Amino acid sequence: MERRKKLDPDDLNRPDWNSLKKNYSLHDCGEAYLIGQIEEMGLYAEHWGIDERDDDGEGLIFDNKMDLRFWQPEGDYGRAAYWPSEEVPECKIDVPTETPDEITTDGGLTNKYAERWLNGEGAEIEKLWNLRGVCDIKTKSNPRWLGKFNLRHLTHYAEWAERYEVPVFLYFTTVDMKNKEVGGENIILEVPSEWDWGDLSRHYDNDDDFSLTYGECKDDARTCPIVDRTFRAPDGNLVVDTNNDYYHDLDYIRENVVV
């Protein structure tokens, strides 16, 4: 997690186009809708990414993590009391811990989670959950923006797709705040796990002098299988427009995430 002082939250409060607060409001609705859908499928969501909408420091805080991780219990005990990314109070619960950058020997991050409790007789009870998917939420008030997002974000998603051994995907949905409607249009887009994102990651995130030109960023983006074209958004960011041949509906989760 880092604070980038070159990016001011006030720069995103654009009354003539979009705003940080509005984006969070739309995001909350889309996230709640998806969580409701996946819980009906027997999965449970961990809020993995940070929420810093009310931070009043100088600059914006980033951690590059995706919004949700989906877990499936090995028994009929539902969600965990505390997920791996949550702070666990000192009590009789004993759970493994992780850091965002911890890489295991199998090339992925945490893929199994356990809670161990003592019952009334002092015997240990273990509950296990298996990681099934990692997801980022993309809510849009205008359906024309479905399937479009910043190249910088794609670079980070591709890194997680390479590291995890479960599906890493994006969920796009429309949110109509005026009519109080969510989920009118839905897209699931799986992030490819084999794409050379290295130079772009270094361009966006490293502190050294390495830098790509605008044209080089576009050329690298277009080598990604799911990218159809690129363009510059009103806020100056380079945006990827993805290929609808790779779009799925919510059945993708039932068929590829739920085991």
N, C-alpha and C positions, 0 to 999 in steps of 0.2 A: 504494500500500500504506500502511496506517495502523494504529496501535494505538489501540484504544478502551478507555480505562481504566474506563469505566462498566460494562464487561462483564468479569467475572472468570471465568477458566476453572473455578474451583471451583464456580461457580454451575451449570455444566453437568455436574458429577460428581454425579448424582442417583441414589443407590442404590435409591430406590423407583420410579424411572421409566426414566431413560436416562443415558448418560454420554458425554463427549467421546471418550474412548479407545475405547469400544465402537463409537461411530459410525464412527471411522476404521477399525477392524478390519473392519466390514461393508463400508465403502466400498472398501477395498483389494480385497476378494474380488469385488465387483461390477465394479470397474474392470478388473481382470485378465480377468474373463470377457468383457466387452465388447471389450477390446483383442484378445483371441484371435479373436473373431467378425469384427471388422473387418479384421484382417490376412488372414483367409481370403478376404476380398473384394478384396484388393489395396490397402488403405489402411494408413497408418502413423500412430500416435498420438504427438503431442507433449504432454507434461505441461505445460500452460499455467498453471494455477492454482498457488498456493503451498501448501506443506505445512508448517504450523507447529505440529504436534501436540505437539512436545517443547519448544516455547518456554516459558521459565520467567519471562518478564518480567511486568510488571504490566498486566493487561488482555489482551484478545484481539486478534490481528492479522488484518486484512481487506485484500484487494486487489480484491474484486469480480470477478475474472476467473473464467471457467468452467474446468472441470477439464481438458478435452482439446480439442485441435485436430487434425483429421484431414487428412492430406496424401496425395496420390496422385502417384507419380513419373511423369515423362514417359518414362522408360526402364525397363529391368528391373533397376535397381540397388538396389531395396529402400529401407530407411530411410536417413535422413541421419545423418552422423556426429555432427552437432550441430544441434539445432533452433533456431529464431530466439530463443526465450526462454532458451536455455542459454548459459552463459559459455563462450566459445571461447578456448582457450589461444593464445598467440602462437606460431604455426607457419606453415606454408606454405598453410594453408587461408585462403581469402578469402571471407567471407560477409557479406551485408548485416545490419545490426542494426536494432532497433526499440525503442521504449519503449511501455509499455502504453497511453499516452494519445495516441500518434501517429496522427493521422487523415490519410489520403491524400486526394487531390483527388477520387477517385471515391466518396467518402462511406463507405468501408470501411477496415478495417485490413489488415495484411499478407495478400496473397492469392497471392503467388508467392514461392518461396524457391529460392536457388541456392547450390550449393557449387562452388568452383573449385579444382581440384587441379593440381599439376604432376606429370606422369608421369616415368618414369625418363629420358626423353630431353629433358626440359625443356619439353615442350609442355603447354599448358593444357587440362584436361579439365573441362567444365562439366556438372553434374548439376542438373536442375530438378524441383521439386515444385510442384503446384498445391493450394491450400487447397480442401477440399471440404465441410467442416462443422465446427461448433463445438458441443461437448456438455458437459453437466454430469451427473454421476452421482448418482442418488438410490436408495440401497439401504435396504430395509426388512426387518426381521425379522418384522413383522406385515403380511400382505398387505392388511389394511384401510387401511393408510397409503399404499398405492400411489396416485399421482396427487394427493397432498396435500403442500404445502410452504409455507414462509413467504412472505407477500406481499412482504416486503423483497427476497427473492431474485428473485421474478418481476419486480420493477421493474428490477433489474440485468440480468436475462436479456433483457428487452424492449429495453433500451438497446443491447445487443450485436446483437440481431436487426435493429435499425434500421441499425446501422453496417456490419455485414457484408453481403456480397452472396451469401453461401452459406447453406444451412440452419443455423439455430441451434435446437438441440433438447435435450430432457431424456431421459435413459434411466433408467427405474425398473425395479428388479428385486428379487426376494426373495432373501434370504440366510439359510439355516438353519445356524447354526454348530454346533448340537448334532448334526445329521445330516450335516454337511459337504456341503450342497447349495446350489447357486447357480443362478439362472436359471430357477427353477421357473415363475415368472410374469414376463413382460416387457412393458413399455409404452414406446413412443416417443411423445413429445409435442412437436410443433413449436411454437416460441415465435412469436407473431405479430409481424410487423415494423411493423405500422401500428396502434399503440395509444398513446393519450396518457398516458404514464407520468410526465410532467414534474413535476407537483405531488408525487407520491409520492416521486420521487427526491430532490426538495428536502427533503421531510419527513424522510426517513431519513438523508440524507447531508450536507446543507449545515450550515454552522456559524452561519447567521443565525438569526433568531428565528421564521422561518416554521414553522408546525406545523399539522397537520391533526388534527381530532378523530377518535376511534375510528369514529364513524359516517361521517365523510367518507372515511376510508381504506377502509371497507367499500364505500361507494358507488362510489369510483373503481375499486376492484378488480373490481367486478361489471360494469364497462364493458368489461373485457377479454373477447374472444370465447371464450377457453378456460376461463374461470372459471364454475363452476356456483353455488357459494355460498362463504361465508367463516365461520370460527369461531375462537374463541380456544383455543389449545393449553394444556396443563398448565404450560408454562413462561412463559405470558403472551403469546407471539407471536401475531399475527394470521395465520391460515393460510387459504390458498385450497384449495378442493376443486374439481378440474377436471372438465370435461365429457367423459364417455367417448366422445362422438361424435367427438372429435378424437384418440382413441388409435389407435396403429399398432403393428404387430409389427416384428420386425427386418427384414422385407422393405422397410420404409420406407428403410433405409439403402441397400439394393441399388438401389432404384428412384429415389431422390432425391439421394443423396450420391455414389455411385460413378458416374463418367462413362465 
